């Protein structure tokens, strides 16, 4: 696949072979953006892009026959104005600059664990500036048009700004990046809609760096601008701004030495954990005040949860080294240690932010839950949400709420447990509500009715729990629960009506039958004197006699009950019974006679 893409690029290079025109057009930004997207930069693979630049550079030199000698001898060759007979000569310094820049970015990503590589990063960036300056000098000749000259100036200024940024020379960085931004904005205004998007994307990439430099010079409002850019951005752009914000908070984190939560103050020693706590505070303020779509808010929550994961890992390593800390799952008598309490606090943040993110996702899914007009649904192209999708989200929310009271150090916090209990009942009510809707869709009315009643019961229990909380305002929660109860009641009554209608669907055919006899409906035995044509009689169902026959009254067989039989005394019949008389010779004498030969004659 990579070979096919590179061969296509070579074909493009060859197609721009020797031209009869004296002026060349070099669309620098479009060329590098296309190459970066096709060769690893879409996934941040700087090493793959650097290798591609090396191969492409070799191919261009070979096709132009502009190689630096052979294996045995090196011949230094410089690109001058009189040498440029093909636009591909301008590709050479451009690709060299891109190769040096990609190598610097690769080293920068690896330099998180090896600080010594930072010096190599600056060296590679300076090499990239050298080639970018050479490209700008060649583009200023008469062989390049005005657009190529502006592109080369903007590219060189941007590359210089990258060097000043790494060297932390903020004033020089602002000057060079502002110049590049101005040129790209002018180019965007002069081009069509398709080409304008590439230049405006580069302008959006430069703006956060400029605001970061302004913050380091002394502009305190710049950090708020960066946060606003983060809330409105997405994708790779948000990743770049996150790195700038992380660098900014590393300087602010020095002032955050301790944190107070639930009436207890614990020290925060690690700088990365301090930076995360600052990020959490700023994002909480921005999310409550900023006006943005659900996708932007979800992106902010995802970034915050990733930072929370890293901070929790750091605290876990400190807990392993703490001899006073007890193993996970083992109950600890007395107050927990400061490190353990900080771990509990970070875990609480992770659970609550996960709940808030899932609630945000549930709100976005609810917008597509209600049935809409078919025309509107086709035009929007959005997939309709099923109640099962929301049930899964509320299951995760309830699982997260179940973990909060079990955190070490919160066993005796009754206010927190009461709040968690109220939230649990609230989300159980929501879960029952959508579970009942899923049963209604398959016409299981009995189960749906029971779940609707259970949802109302949970909502009313949650209202009682919220009313008992005096430590925080609960007006919003009470309003949400009242609205939920009204919504459940409305859907419950609709389900009851639908169940009644569904039970009467079987008798729809019977309702259409007419009980009034007509000439055609009467059997033949009752209309012998009436002639009907063949069109009026259905030969497949001849109605000869009424069947089943009508019921008629018949005389009943009388029943006799002899109730005096139990009181009648019958005469004795013993006198008339026959008695058996004894036979002659019976007894012991007869036995002996039979033994000695006697007996009957």
C-alpha positions in Angstrom: 0.0 0.0 0.0 2.8 2.4 0.9 4.6 1.5 -2.3 1.5 2.3 -4.4 1.1 5.7 -2.7 4.7 6.6 -3.2 4.6 5.5 -6.8 1.6 7.8 -7.3 3.6 10.6 -5.8 6.5 9.9 -8.1 4.1 10.0 -11.0 2.9 13.4 -9.8 6.5 14.5 -9.6 7.3 13.2 -13.1 4.2 14.8 -14.5 5.7 18.2 -13.4 8.8 17.5 -15.5 10.6 20.1 -17.7 8.2 22.8 -18.6 8.4 25.5 -21.2 7.2 28.1 -18.8 9.7 30.3 -17.0 7.7 30.6 -13.8 6.8 27.7 -11.5 4.1 27.4 -8.9 4.9 25.5 -5.7 1.9 24.9 -3.4 4.0 24.2 -0.3 1.3 23.8 2.3 -0.9 21.6 0.1 2.1 19.4 -0.8 3.3 18.8 2.8 -0.2 18.3 4.2 -1.1 15.7 1.6 2.2 13.8 2.1 1.8 13.9 5.9 -1.8 12.5 5.8 -0.7 9.6 3.5 2.5 8.6 5.3 2.0 8.3 9.0 1.1 11.8 10.3 -2.5 11.0 10.6 -1.6 8.8 13.5 1.4 10.9 14.7 4.0 8.5 13.3 6.9 10.9 12.7 9.4 8.1 12.1 7.4 6.7 9.1 7.0 10.2 7.7 10.8 10.8 8.0 11.6 7.6 6.2 9.2 8.6 3.4 10.9 11.9 3.1 14.3 10.2 2.7 13.0 7.9 0.0 11.3 10.6 -1.9 14.4 12.8 -1.7 16.5 10.0 -3.3 13.9 9.5 -6.1 13.7 13.2 -7.0 17.5 13.5 -7.1 17.8 10.5 -9.3 15.1 11.6 -11.7 16.7 15.0 -12.0 20.2 13.5 -12.3 21.2 15.8 -9.5 22.9 13.2 -7.3 25.9 13.9 -5.1 28.4 11.8 -6.9 28.6 8.0 -6.4 29.8 5.5 -3.9 33.4 6.3 -4.4 33.3 10.0 -4.7 31.2 12.8 -3.1 30.5 15.8 -5.3 28.9 18.8 -3.5 26.2 20.4 -5.6 24.2 23.5 -4.8 20.8 24.6 -6.2 21.1 28.0 -7.8 18.7 30.1 -9.8 20.3 29.1 -13.1 20.0 25.4 -12.3 16.3 25.5 -11.7 14.8 24.2 -15.0 12.2 22.1 -13.3 9.8 22.7 -10.4 11.2 19.5 -8.8 14.4 21.4 -8.0 12.4 23.3 -5.5 11.1 20.1 -3.9 14.7 19.2 -2.8 15.0 21.9 0.0 11.4 21.4 1.0 11.6 17.7 1.5 15.0 18.2 3.3 13.3 20.6 5.7 10.4 18.3 6.3 12.7 15.4 7.0 14.7 17.4 9.6 11.4 18.7 11.2 9.9 15.2 11.4 13.1 13.9 13.0 12.9 16.7 15.6 9.3 15.9 16.4 10.2 12.2 16.8 13.0 13.0 19.2 10.6 15.4 21.1 8.1 12.6 21.7 10.9 10.3 22.9 12.4 13.1 25.0 9.7 12.7 27.7 11.8 10.0 29.2 15.3 11.1 27.9 15.8 14.8 28.5 19.2 14.8 26.8 17.4 14.5 23.4 16.1 18.0 23.7 19.5 19.3 22.5 19.2 17.0 19.4 15.6 18.4 18.8 16.9 21.9 18.6 19.7 20.9 16.3 17.3 19.2 13.9 15.0 22.2 13.9 17.8 24.5 13.1 18.7 22.3 10.2 15.1 22.5 9.0 15.2 26.3 9.3 18.4 26.2 7.1 16.6 24.3 4.3 13.5 26.5 4.7 15.6 29.6 4.3 17.2 28.2 1.2 13.8 27.4 -0.2 12.6 31.0 0.5 15.7 32.4 -1.3 15.1 30.2 -4.4 11.4 31.2 -4.4 12.2 34.9 -4.5 13.7 34.5 -8.0 11.9 35.4 -11.1 11.2 31.7 -11.9 8.5 31.4 -9.2 5.2 33.2 -9.2 3.8 35.4 -6.4 1.9 32.6 -4.7 5.1 30.5 -4.4 7.0 33.4 -2.9 4.3 33.9 -0.2 4.1 30.2 0.5 7.9 30.0 1.0 7.9 33.1 3.3 5.1 31.7 5.5 6.8 28.3 5.6 10.2 29.7 6.6 8.6 32.0 9.3 6.6 29.1 10.7 9.7 26.9 10.9 11.7 29.7 12.6 8.8 30.1 15.1 9.2 26.4 16.0 12.8 26.9 16.9 12.1 30.0 19.0 9.3 28.1 20.7 11.7 25.3 21.8 14.3 27.9 22.9 11.6 29.8 24.9 12.3 33.0 23.1 8.7 34.1 23.3 9.0 37.6 21.7 10.8 36.3 18.6 8.4 33.4 18.4 5.4 35.7 18.4 6.8 37.8 15.6 7.6 34.9 13.3 4.4 33.0 14.0 2.3 36.1 13.6 4.0 36.8 10.2 3.2 33.3 9.1 -0.3 33.5 10.3 -0.9 36.8 8.4 0.4 35.3 5.1 -1.7 32.2 5.4 -4.8 34.3 6.1 -4.2 36.4 3.0 -3.6 33.3 0.9 -6.9 31.8 2.2 -8.9 34.9 1.3 -7.5 34.8 -2.3 -8.3 31.1 -3.0 -11.4 29.1 -3.6 -13.4 27.3 -0.9 -11.7 23.9 -1.3 -8.1 25.3 -1.0 -9.0 27.8 1.7 -9.7 25.0 4.2 -6.0 23.9 4.2 -4.7 27.4 5.0 -7.3 28.1 7.6 -6.4 24.8 9.4 -2.8 26.0 9.6 -4.0 29.4 11.0 -5.9 27.5 13.7 -2.7 25.5 14.5 -0.6 28.6 14.9 -3.1 30.6 17.1 -2.7 28.5 20.3 1.1 28.8 20.1 0.9 32.6 19.8 -1.4 32.8 22.8 0.9 30.6 24.8 3.8 32.9 24.0 1.7 35.9 25.0 1.0 34.2 28.4 4.7 33.6 29.0 5.5 37.2 28.2 2.9 38.4 30.8 -0.6 38.3 29.3 -2.7 36.6 32.0 -5.8 36.5 29.7 -4.0 34.2 27.2 -4.6 31.1 29.3 -8.3 31.7 29.2 -8.1 32.1 25.4 -6.3 28.7 25.2 -9.1 27.1 27.3 -11.7 28.5 25.0 -9.8 27.2 21.9 -9.7 23.8 23.6 -13.4 23.8 24.2 -14.1 24.6 20.5 -11.5 22.4 18.9 -11.3 18.6 18.3 -9.0 15.9 17.0 -5.3 16.6 16.5 -5.9 20.3 17.2 -7.2 19.6 20.7 -4.1 17.4 21.3 -1.8 20.3 20.5 -3.6 22.7 22.7 -3.7 20.1 25.6 0.1 19.9 25.4 0.3 23.7 25.6 -2.1 23.9 28.5 -0.1 21.2 30.3 3.1 23.2 29.9 1.3 26.3 31.3 -0.1 24.4 34.3 3.3 23.0 35.1 4.3 26.6 36.0 1.1 27.3 37.8 1.3 24.0 39.8 4.2 25.3 41.9 1.7 27.5 43.8 -0.6 24.5 44.6 1.0 22.7 47.5 -2.1 21.3 49.2 -5.8 20.5 48.6 -8.8 20.7 50.9 -11.7 18.3 50.4 -14.5 17.2 52.7 -13.0 19.2 55.6 -9.5 17.7 55.4 -6.4 19.2 54.0 -3.7 17.0 52.5 -0.4 18.0 50.8 0.2 17.5 47.1 3.9 16.9 46.3 3.9 15.6 42.7 3.9 18.3 40.0 1.8 16.2 37.6 -0.9 15.7 40.2 -0.9 19.4 40.9 -1.3 20.1 37.2 -4.2 17.7 37.0 -6.0 19.4 39.9 -5.6 22.8 38.3 -6.9 21.4 35.0 -9.9 19.9 36.9 -10.7 23.3 38.5 -10.5 25.2 35.3 -12.5 22.7 33.2 -15.2 22.7 35.8 -15.6 26.5 35.6 -15.4 26.5 31.8 -18.0 23.7 31.4 -20.5 25.5 33.6 -20.1 28.9 31.8 -19.1 28.1 28.2 -21.7 27.6 25.4 -20.6 24.6 23.4 -22.1 21.4 21.8 -22.2 18.0 23.5 -19.3 16.7 21.4 -17.0 19.4 22.6 -17.9 18.8 26.2 -17.4 15.0 25.9 -14.0 15.7 24.4 -13.1 17.8 27.4 -14.2 15.0 29.8 -12.3 12.4 27.9 -9.1 14.5 28.1 -9.6 15.1 31.8 -10.2 11.4 32.5 -7.0 10.5 30.7 -5.0 12.9 32.9 -6.8 11.6 36.0 -5.7 8.1 35.1 -2.0 9.2 35.0 -2.4 11.0 38.3 -3.9 8.0 40.0 -1.0 5.8 38.7 1.5 8.2 40.4 -0.4 8.0 43.7 -0.6 4.2 43.5 3.2 4.0 43.2 3.5 6.3 46.3 1.0 4.0 48.2 3.1 1.0 47.4 6.1 2.7 49.0 4.1 3.8 52.0 4.5 1.3 54.9 1.5 2.5 56.8 -0.9 2.0 53.9 -3.1 -1.1 54.1 -3.8 -3.4 51.2 -6.8 -2.8 49.0 -10.0 -4.2 50.4 -8.8 -4.3 54.0 -10.6 -2.0 56.4 -8.4 0.5 58.2 -9.1 1.6 61.7 -8.9 5.3 62.4 -8.2 8.1 59.8 -6.4 7.1 56.6 -3.0 8.5 55.7 -2.6 11.7 53.6 -1.5 9.8 50.5 -4.4 7.3 50.9 -6.8 10.2 51.3 -5.4 11.9 48.2 -5.9 8.7 46.3 -9.5 8.6 47.5 -10.0 12.2 46.3 -8.6 11.4 42.8 -10.7 8.3 42.6 -13.8 10.3 43.6 -13.0 12.8 40.8 -12.7 10.0 38.3 -16.0 8.4 39.3 -17.9 11.7 39.3 -16.4 12.9 36.0 -17.3 9.6 34.4 -20.9 10.0 35.7 -21.1 13.5 34.3 -19.8 12.4 31.0 -22.3 9.5 30.8 -25.1 11.9 31.8 -24.0 14.2 28.9 -24.1 11.2 26.5 -27.6 10.3 27.8 -28.9 13.8 27.2 -27.6 13.7 23.6 -29.2 10.2 23.1 -32.5 11.4 24.5 -32.8 14.0 21.7 -33.1 11.2 19.2 -35.3 9.0 21.3 -38.7 10.7 20.5 -40.2 9.7 17.2 -40.1 12.3 14.5 -41.5 12.8 11.1 -40.0 10.4 8.5 -39.0 13.3 6.3 -37.2 15.1 9.1 -35.4 11.9 10.1 -34.2 11.2 6.5 -33.0 14.7 6.1 -31.0 14.7 9.4 -29.4 11.3 8.7 -29.3 10.6 12.5 -30.0 7.1 13.8 -32.9 6.9 16.2 -31.9 6.0 19.8 -33.3 2.9 21.4 -34.2 2.7 25.1 -31.6 -0.1 25.5 -28.8 2.4 24.8 -29.9 4.6 27.7 -30.3 1.6 30.0 -26.7 0.7 29.5 -25.5 4.2 30.4 -27.6 4.3 33.6 -26.2 0.9 34.6 -22.7 2.3 34.4 -23.8 5.4 36.4 -25.3 3.3 39.2 -22.1 1.1 39.3 -19.9 4.2 39.7 -22.2 5.5 42.5 -22.0 2.2 44.2 -18.2 2.5 44.4 -18.1 6.0 46.0 -19.2 5.2 49.6 -16.8 2.3 49.7 -13.7 4.5 49.2 -11.2 4.5 52.1 -11.8 7.5 54.4 -15.4 8.1 53.5 -17.1 5.4 55.6 -18.2 7.9 58.3 -19.2 10.7 55.9 -23.0 10.6 56.4 -23.6 13.7 54.2 -21.9 12.1 51.2 -23.6 8.8 51.7 -27.0 10.5 51.9 -26.2 12.4 48.7 -25.1 9.3 46.9 -28.3 7.5 48.1 -30.5 10.3 46.7 -28.6 10.2 43.3 -28.8 6.4 43.2 -32.6 6.5 43.6 -32.8 9.3 41.0 -30.9 7.3 38.3 -32.7 4.1 39.3 -36.0 5.9 38.4 -34.5 6.9 35.1 -33.4 3.4 34.4 -36.8 1.9 35.2 -38.4 4.5 33.0 -36.4 3.5 29.9 -36.6 -0.2 30.8 -40.4 0.2 30.8 -40.3 1.9 27.4 -38.3 -1.0 26.0 -41.0 -3.4 27.3 -43.7 -1.2 25.8 -42.1 -1.4 22.4 -42.6 -5.2 22.4 -46.1 -4.9 23.8 -45.4 -6.4 27.2 -47.9 -4.1 28.9 -47.9 -5.9 32.3 -44.1 -5.6 32.8 -44.2 -2.0 31.5 -46.9 -0.9 33.9 -45.0 -2.4 36.8 -41.8 -0.7 35.8 -43.6 2.7 35.4 -44.9 2.4 38.9 -41.4 1.4 40.2 -39.9 4.5 38.4 -42.5 6.8 40.2 -41.7 5.1 43.5 -38.0 5.6 43.1 -38.5 9.2 42.1 -40.6 10.0 45.1 -38.1 8.3 47.4 -35.3 10.3 45.9 -37.3 13.5 46.5 -37.5 12.6 50.2 -33.8 12.0 50.3 -33.0 15.3 48.6 -35.3 17.2 51.0 -33.3 15.8 53.9 -30.0 17.2 52.6 -29.3 20.6 54.2 -25.6 21.0 53.1 -26.2 22.0 49.5 -28.9 23.4 47.3 -31.1 20.8 45.7 -33.6 22.8 43.7 -32.3 21.6 40.3 -32.6 17.9 41.4 -36.1 18.4 42.7 -37.2 20.1 39.5 -35.7 17.2 37.4 -37.5 14.6 39.5 -40.8 16.4 39.2 -40.5 16.6 35.5 -39.6 12.9 35.4 -42.7 12.0 37.4 -44.9 14.0 35.0 -43.3 12.3 32.0 -43.7 8.8 33.5 -47.3 9.4 34.3 -48.0 10.6 30.8 -46.3 7.6 29.2 -47.9 5.2 31.7 -51.4 6.3 30.8 -50.5 6.1 27.1 -49.3 2.5 27.6 -52.5 1.6 29.4 -54.6 2.9 26.5 -52.4 1.1 24.0 -52.8 -2.1 26.0 -56.6 -1.8 25.8 -56.5 -1.1 22.1 -54.2 -4.0 21.5 -56.6 -6.4 23.3 -59.4 -5.3 21.0 -57.5 -5.9 17.8 -58.7 -9.6 17.9 -62.3 -8.5 17.7 -61.9 -6.1 14.8 -63.1 -8.7 12.3 -66.1 -9.5 14.5 -66.9 -5.8 14.8 -67.3 -5.6 11.1 -69.9 -8.3 11.0 -73.5 -7.2 10.6 -76.2 -8.8 12.7 -79.0 -7.5 10.5 -80.2 -10.3 8.2 -80.3 -9.6 4.5 -81.7 -11.5 1.6 -78.3 -12.9 0.7 -77.4 -13.9 4.3 -80.6 -15.9 4.9 -80.2 -19.7 4.3 -81.9 -21.4 1.4 -84.4 -23.2 3.6 -85.8 -19.9 4.7 -86.0 -18.3 1.1 -87.4 -21.2 -1.0 -89.7 -18.9 -2.8 -87.1 -16.3 -3.6 -84.8 -16.5 -6.7 -81.2 -15.2 -6.5 -78.9 -14.9 -9.4 -75.5 -16.6 -9.6 -73.7 -13.3 -8.9 -75.6 -12.9 -5.7 -74.8 -16.4 -4.4 -71.3 -17.6 -3.4 -71.1 -21.2 -4.7 -68.0 -21.8 -2.5 -70.0 -21.2 0.7 -73.6 -22.4 0.1 -75.9 -21.4 3.0 -78.5 -24.2 3.0 -79.7 -24.3 6.5 -78.9 -22.3 9.6 -76.0 -23.9 11.4 -75.6 -24.2 14.3 -79.4 -24.4 14.8 -81.0 -21.9 17.0 -81.8 -22.8 20.6 -85.4 -23.8 21.4 -87.1 -24.4 24.7 -87.9 -28.1 25.4 -89.9 -29.7 28.3 -87.7 -31.0 31.1 -87.9 -34.6 32.4 -89.4 -34.5 36.0 -87.2 -35.5 38.8 -88.6 -37.3 41.9 -86.9 -37.2 45.3 -88.0 -40.0 47.8 -87.3 -38.3 51.0 -89.5 -40.7 53.2 -87.4 -43.7 52.5 -85.2 -43.1 55.5 -88.1 -43.1 57.9 -89.9 -46.4 56.9 -89.6 -49.5 59.1 -89.7 -52.7 57.0 -91.1 -56.1 58.6 -88.6 -58.8 59.6 -88.0 -61.6 57.1 -86.0 -64.0 59.2 -88.8 -66.6 59.4 -88.8 -67.0 55.7 -85.0 -67.6 55.4 -84.0 -71.2 54.8 -81.8 -73.0 57.5 -79.4 -75.9 56.8 -80.0 -79.2 58.7 -77.1 -81.4 59.9 -76.4 -84.5 57.7 -76.7 -88.1 59.3 -73.5 -89.7 60.5 -71.8 -86.5 61.0 -69.3 -86.0 63.8 -66.5 -88.2 65.3 -68.3 -91.4 64.9 -68.9 -90.9 61.2 -65.2 -90.1 60.8 -64.2 -93.4 62.4 -66.6 -95.4 60.4 -65.1 -94.0 57.3 -61.7 -94.9 58.5 -62.6 -98.6 59.1 -64.3 -99.1 55.9 -67.7 -97.8 56.7 -69.4 -95.1 55.0 -72.2 -94.8 52.5 -73.5 -97.8 50.8 
